Amino acid sequence: MVIAMALYQYAWAVLLAPLLSFVVIVFGTRVWDLLSRPHIAATTTHAEEHAVEAHGSEGEDYGEHGEDDDDDPKVPRLSAGAIASGYVAIGIMALACIYSWIMLLTSVFNRQSLPAGGIDVLHYDWFVQPGGVASYSIIFHLDTLALAMMVVVTTVSLLVYFYSQGYMEDSAGYARFFAYLTLFTFSMLVIVFAENFLVIFVGWELVGLSSYLLIGFWINKRAKPAELRPSPSSAALQAFVANRVGDVGFIIGIMILFANTGTFSFAQLSTAVTHIDKNLLTVAMILVFCGAIGKSAQVPLHVWLPSAMEGPTPVSALIHAATMVAAGVYMIARTFPLYVAAGPAAFGTVAWVGAITALFAATVALVQSDFKRVLAYSTISQLGYMFVGLGVAGSEYGPGLGMFHLFTHAFFKALLFLGAGSVLHSLHHATHREVQDMRLMGGLGPKMPITAITWLIATLSISGFPFFAGFFSKDTIINLTAERSDWGLYIITLGTAGLTAFYMLRAYILAFGGKGGSFGGLWGGPYRGEGQPHESPITITLPLILLAIPSVIAGYWFGFFDYIQPGAPVLNLSTILSDAKTWIGVVVALAGLAVAYTLYCRVDAAKLHAFVQNNALLRATHNFLYHAYYINELYDLLIRYVVLGISHIEQAFDTYVVDGIVNGVARLALLLGRDGRYVETGRVQSYMIGFFGGVAVLAVLVFALVTFGVGK
Amino acid sequence: MGLTLNHFLILGAILFCIGLYGAISKRNAIAVLMGIEIMLNAVNVTMIGFSFFNHVKPYSTYLTGQIFAIFIITVAAAEAAVALAMIIAIYRKRETVDVGEIDIMKW
């Protein structure tokens, strides 16, 4: 018991571990890496720094790759400093990961060892307002919810770090990449450990920063308008700006809560909010949810996530699939008691935004041809499910429902992204070009068997195929909407499950199978690209294998709801299997899989393409979905004409009114000086007249005041 | 009816006004200087008056006003010497002592 308490008390070590790696890499190994590059001295300015990277360690161009390749600067081999950066990050993260797993397992098997409300692992009163009106504290808190999320973050981080060794093997920015990754993990853990809105907001912005840095990692890469792909730098900017829009609501919500209770702490707020007007609380919680909409890429702020796919694929797996985008879900789970206290509109908003997003993103994912973009929309869709889970759970189930899907989704979605990265990496080596279009893949199954099999496992898991992880977490959410008689949500989530199965198997077949392959087209088939792709190295395939395990078994943690919120229902395999609704879900998922199999394994791709193109309605639908409902274009118009229009008006106001006043004051002073200087005649006598005249006037004034004025 | 403080104050005021008039209206620099001297002496008269007619102890035993008057006389003498020297210097340079034409300090 005492040992267990000590175990939890030192949990801050997990938080500080990635920060330590970050410091070591930035001030140690990365400097070593830069100094070990000859010809160009260690530089200080940003532009020169990238010049070093572009020239590589030998100071010469490394021109193996094709002309239309991305501009990612390459090096023939990594310096010792760069390799050390990777080892530092992986080694420290491995320790943190093991530690967090030990804590999780201890708390699962010895539920009493961790107090129900959790413990503060670090408490620092930054500023306490006299009289106890308000306090601003930095509190890191550990409870079951934080532990579950921490395990996800550290595990996926560790595997992604390991994977990055292979994926970024020839990138000149290798050390910088690891520095950003460790910074991200630290920021994410700040969110995980946060006990109040103040700390969570700091973490919130820090992950935004790391996300920005990592999306825009390949700063020199150009946009590809033909594939609707922005340049990484503009994608990074878009992500940052879209998050700011959500954060405006978030911070206003926090301010409403703080102004009415005088505390940021989640624990104190959950008791204090009962005194707030219920309507105001509902508004505040919906505003807080705006932050989650931005961070978790829900409609209407989802536009940044597909663009964020311009970042390196490990980043997409870690940040834009498994952890950061789930921060919104985690934040709602954290503030769950506040939503319970608020009116039903708060949870209703969460559930409906999630449901609409899930359906919207799933329909868009149906027709995408970019490998990573399918996964991006799939992530948006699955995050929608999590919000539905949080929105319909109520106090009976607690935040466990949404968190369970987050937990399983993190593993299989990270696996999907890393598998996709493995394919892109392999194709890059085979073609010397960047290939992300699934129309240039096909039949890769026998060529890269480990990637294909693990990808198939993840596909089945996300599709809700029975006895895979996603089956348990997703079907529980769908079934609960029916139990709550929320038929609108039920139909949307159920339909989305079918769409999910369809687009995931479609992506699998387009990449790894095809008509003509074995197993009826599921394995192998014609390869539509160039070169000879082959399996990726062990650094890439090992994380895939390791992630495939939780993608199957993570769903068997039936006590998850109870773990997150003591007293919540415990899942039971026989109950799940005897529920008719479960089998409706399975049938819908199987139907989606069957349609995908029929269309892509049984029908000739050219024939299918011709059929869609010749049917005006289908073609229009396809274009509509392919452009994601033209929402990006709509935002473009909105910003170009409305936002910029208002900006022009404001600029005119600034130029003519604000500047007018400022310049007018200056001009007045100038005029006064120019015309008033003639008062200075240079004749002493005129000064004397002024002086004594002034004295006379003052004397009369004083006399008058004393005689008739206020003195009397 | 003997002398009262009012006599001194009225005399001082009259002298001051005469001096001020002279200092402002005369064109000749020496006449202006004389006006200034009259103003200074007007102040001296007032000082002496206040000093002499003060009956409040312990201030009445102090001679502050009279000592001030002696100071002013001293300073006025020094000032007259400096001012006359300046007038001579200006006269040598500009061949005039008309203060209306001495405007080298103007804008």
Contacts between the chains, C-beta under 8 A, distances in Angstrom:
chain1	res1	chain2	res2	distance
A	677	B	107	4.5
A	678	B	107	6.6
A	680	B	105	7.4
A	680	B	106	6.0
A	680	B	107	5.0
A	681	B	103	6.2
A	681	B	106	5.4
A	682	B	102	7.9
A	682	B	103	3.4
A	682	B	104	6.3
A	682	B	105	4.2
A	682	B	106	2.7
A	682	B	107	7.4
A	683	B	99	6.7
A	683	B	100	6.5
A	683	B	102	7.5
A	683	B	103	5.2
A	683	B	106	7.5
A	684	B	32	7.9
A	684	B	99	6.4
A	684	B	102	7.8
A	684	B	105	7.9
A	685	B	23	7.4
A	685	B	24	5.4
A	685	B	25	8.0
A	685	B	32	7.4
A	685	B	99	6.0
A	685	B	100	7.8
A	688	B	20	7.9
A	688	B	23	6.4
A	688	B	24	5.5
A	689	B	24	5.9
A	692	B	20	6.1
A	692	B	24	7.7
